[in-house]
């Protein structure tokens, strides 16, 4: 029988012992793991008292300093940022420690990079993931312009822009290169509007060669879809969750991120609808077919643990929080492994949904509407797999049999 260890907590964190222990239990941590986290809480509280630091001074740098003390003292558990993350989330949620501080840019281009970031967030309203991608390109470009210890923005010309694109795109794939030039155009547009460059150099960015609809949509055969769904043991929590998740991917054609971001409040059981949080922060209602509704209800009643999280699909291991897009893809990989199939991505199940709709008689416009694609050219790729309609357009070969 396991004996509960004694954890002495003194200092400013002593008042948060019971609340943090309860929060860890709600996140699905085992009793042994909860005790380990409480021991780390006690260590942190004593360290803060020893160095004369209050909770309001527990910044990211100070937390890094504390973790180094734990490692040097011989501790082997909870000595990384990942290990201490549950405590930081809890304390920041209470507002008793400073919020996560973002490292400020340094060097000659620091002022420009900071203003550009504010532009992306406040004026463009870009999602955090997009801001990170655009910032990386901005840092690359700015570092390429540094001469000595300064940047001569007034001397920037089209040739330097072109050379940067050629150099950076030479080792990239088509999609990565297109993303880079899109971010660079955004940066140059801002640089001119904000008065950093006297010339508008957006048109100096060369285009990346690409041809729309140059490939066939990659879909999964019906028999393989049955194997994927059949691989889920619907008597277990994992099986119930995976089955409902896979059904939403292959029947509704959702993206991995859309499944991961789905919340309990998005499901309207009476109306038979679910709100999908799509690209560009769009929220669009979609019908909830009976088979998906039954699978979801089975998971929510019998498989989903009791937790304060409002996410529909949860991680199997603590912390029991909502899944990430990569976690959704991992579910698809796991189903492929169980079914004895080669691994496919979650997006291929979206292509499968579009292909199945078309073969069932839906028009391209209807497929595009169901998949929430704004540009008709994006949906046109599915015309390549509509063999019945393509056959009616085929012309007889001259002098031969059609």
N, C-alpha and C positions, 0 to 999 in steps of 0.2 A: 504493500500500500504506500502510495506517495505521500510524504510528509510536507506540508506547506512550509516553505522557508520563511524566515523572518526578514522582512525588508524594512529597514529604518529610513525614513524620509524626514529630513529636517530642512528648514529653509523655506523659500517662497513657494516651492512646488508641493509642499506638504498638503495644502488645501485641495490639491487637484488629484490626490491619490485615488479616492473612491470613484470620482467621475471618469478618470482615465481607465481604471480597471474595468468599469462597466462598458466604456466605449470599445475596449479591446474585445470584450466578450461578444458584443453586438457585431463586430467585424468578423467573427468566426474563428478567432484564435483559440488554440487549445489552452487548458489550464496551465500546463507547463510553460508554454510560450508566454502567456500573460505574466507569469512570475518573472520570467527573464526580462520582459519589458519593464516591469515594475522595479526590478533591480537597477536597470539603467536609469530610470527616472530618479531613483534615490541617489545614484552616483552623480547625475547632472545637478541635482539640487544642492548636494554638498559642495560640488566644484564651484557653482555660482557663489555660494556663501564664502568659500575659501578665497576666491579672487575678488570678492567685493563687488559682484555684478548683479544687478537686478534683472527681472524678466524683460523689461523694456530694452535692455542692452544685449539681448540674445540674438544678435544678427547672424547672417550666414557665415561670416568670417569667424565669429566667436564659436559657432557650432563646429566649424572645421577644426578649430583649436581644441575643443573638448574631445572630439573624436580622436585626434592625435594623442591626447593624454591617455585615453582608454587603450589605444593600441600599444603605446610605450609602457603602460602599466601591466601588460600581459593579457588584457581581455581579448577574447577571440570572437565573441558574439556581439552583434549590434555595434559594430565599429565603422560602419559606412553610412553614407547619406541615405541609402535605401533602407538600412536597418532602423534609422532614427526617424524616418519619414512619418510613421503613424503618430508619433508624439508631436512632431512639428505641425502636422495637419490639425491635430486636436487643439493644441495651444493657440494656433493662428485662428482657428474657428472661434475660440473664446475671445480673441483680440487682446491677449495678454502678452504676446511677443510680436516683434515686428514682422510684417509680411515679407515674403521672399523678395530679396533685392536682386535686380538684374544687373550684371556687370556692365559698367559704362564703357563705351569705346575709349581707347587710348591712342595716342600717336597724332601725327599731323592731320589726319582726316576725322578726328573725334567729333568735332563740332558739326561737320557735315553729316556724318553717320547718325548722330543723335537727332538732328532735325529731320533727316529722311525717315527715320523710324517713326517719329511723331506724326509725320505726314501720312505714312501708311496706316497708322492706327486711327488717328483722329479724322483725317480728311477722306482717306480711301475706305475706311471701315473694314480693313482686311482682317481675315481670321488669323489667329496666332500662328498656325502652321505656315500660312502664306507669308507672314511677316518674317519668320525665321528664314525661309527660302530666299526671299528678296534681300534680306540683310546679308546673307552669305555672299551673294553675287556682288552686292555693294562693297563689301569688305575686300573681295578679290580685285575689283576694279580700282578702288582707292589705293590699295597697296601697290598696284602696277603703275600708278602715277607719281608715287613719292620719289622726289629727287633730292637727295641729301636729307634734310630734316623738314621739308616743306612740300606743298603741292601748289603748283602754278595753274590754277583753274583757268585763268585767262588765256593760257597758251594751249589749252586742250583743242585738238583739231580732229577732223574725221579720220585721218590716217592712224592715229593712236587708238581710236575706237575700233577700227577694222582689225588692226593687229591684235588687239586684245581678244576679239571674238575668234579669230583664226587660231590663236594659241590655245584658248580654253576649250574650243569645240573640237579640236583635232582628236582628242581621246575620248569623246563622249558619244553616246548613242543619240539617235534622232530625237527622242522625247526629251532627254536631258539637255541637248543643245537648244531645242526650241524653248524650253523653260528658261534657260540662261539668257537668250536674246530678249525674251519678253520682260524679264526682270531688268535687264540693262536698259531697255527702252524706257521703262518706268523711271529708272534712276536719272537718265539723261533729261527726261522731260521735267522732272522735279528740279534738277540742277539749273536748268535755264529759267524756269518760272520763279525760282527762289533767288535768282540773281548771282549764282556762282559762276556760270559760264555765259559769255556774251552771245554765243551762237547756239541755236537749236540744233543739236546733233543727233536727234532721234533717227533721221533718215540715213545717217551714216552707219547704222547697225545693219549688216547684211542679213538677209533672210536665210533660213535653214531649209534646204531642199526637202520636200515632203509631198507625197501624193495621197490624197484622200481615197478611202475605200480601196486601197491597193491590196488588201488581204481579205480572206474569208473570216467571218466571225467564228471563234473557236467555241464549240458547244459540246455538251455531253450527251451521249446516246441515251435513249429512254431506259434501256436495260441497265446501264451503268448508274443512272439516277436511282433506279429501284434498289440497286446494290448499296448505294450510299445511304439511303434512308433505312434500308433493312439492317444496316450495320449498327444501328442505335438500339441499345438495350433499354426499352422504354419502361422497365421496372426500376431503373436506377435514376438518381438525380441527373447524372451526366447524360444518360440516354434520352431522358425527357427533354432536357435543355437542347441537346444537339439536334434532336429530331425537329423540334419546333423552329429552331434557328435555320436549319437546312431547308425546311419547307418555305420559309420566308424568302430565302435567297432564290430558290429555283422556281417558285410559283409566282411571287410578286416581282422578281427581278430587282431586288434591293441591292444597294452597294453595301460593302462590309461596314463602312462608317455609319450608314443609315441604320443598320441593325444594332450596332454598338450604342448609338445615341438614343435608341428608343426607350421611352419611359412609360411607367404604368399609366400616367395621366394621358398618354397619347392614344390609348385604346378606348373606343366608345363601343361598349358591348351591345347596347340597345340599338344603335344605328348600324352596327356591323361594319365599323370603319376604324382605321388606324391612321394617325397623323405621321407622315414621314418627314424627317428633317433632312432635306436634300442639299444640293450645292447652292452656293450663293445665299445661304441662310434662308432658303425657301422652306415653307411648311405647307405640305400638300396632303389632303386626306385621300386615302385609298381604301377600296372595299376590302373587307376581311372575309375571304372565303371560309366556308364551314370547316373544311379539313384543317386549315391553319388555326382557326378559332378554337377548335377542339384540342389541337396539339398545345396551343398556348395555355388554355385553361387547365389542361392536365399538368403541365409544367408548373404553373403558378400555384395550383392547389396541392400537388403531391411532391414536386421536386424542388421548388425554389425555397431556400431557407428564409426564416423570419429575420428581417433586417430593416434598418431605416432607409436604406438605399432605394431610390425610386426607379433605378434602371431595371428594365425587364430582364435582361440576361446578365447573370452574375458569374464571377469567377468561382471555380470550384474550391480554391484554396484561399486562406486568409491573406490579405484582407478581403472580405466578401463584398467587393465593390463591383461596379459595372464593368463590362468587358471593353477592351479597346478594339479598334479595327484589326490589328494584327492578331488579337485573340480570336476574333471571328474566323480569320483565315486559318488559324491553327486548328479550329474545330473541323473545318473542311479537310485539312491535311489528315487529321486523325481519322475521319470517316473513310478517306481514301485508303489509308493504311489498313484499317479493319476490313474493308471490302476487297483488298487485294488489287487495287487499281493504282496506276501512276498518279502522283500528286497533281492536283489542279488547284488553281486559285479561286477565291470566292467570286471574282468577276466573271469567270467562265460560266458560273451558274446563272449569272445575269444574262449572258449571251444565250444560254440555253432557254431561259424564259422567253426572250424575244423571238428566237427561232421557233419555239413551240407555238407561240401565238400566231405567227405568220402561217405556219403549216396547218393550223386549225381554221384558217380562212380570214384572219384579221388583215386589214389593210396596213400599209406602211405607216399611214397617219395614225391609225389606232395603236400600233405597236409603239410609235414614238410617244404618244400620249400616256400609255401605260407605263413606259420606262422613264417618263418625265424628261424627255430630251427636247430641248428648245429648238435645236437646229435640225431641219429635215435631213440635211446631208449626213448627219450622224446616224440616223436610222436607215439611210439608203443602203448601208452595207448589208442589211439583212435580205435585200432583194437578190443577192447572189445565191442564197440557199433556197429560194423559192423556185425549185426546179419545174414544178408544174406550170407556173405562169411563164417562166423563161422558155419552156418548150414551145408554148404557143407563139412566141415571137421568132422562133428559129425559122430561117428561110431554107428552102431546098438547095442543096449543093448543085451547081450547074452541071448538067450531064449525068447526074447520079440520082440515088434514091435518098429522099429526105429522112 
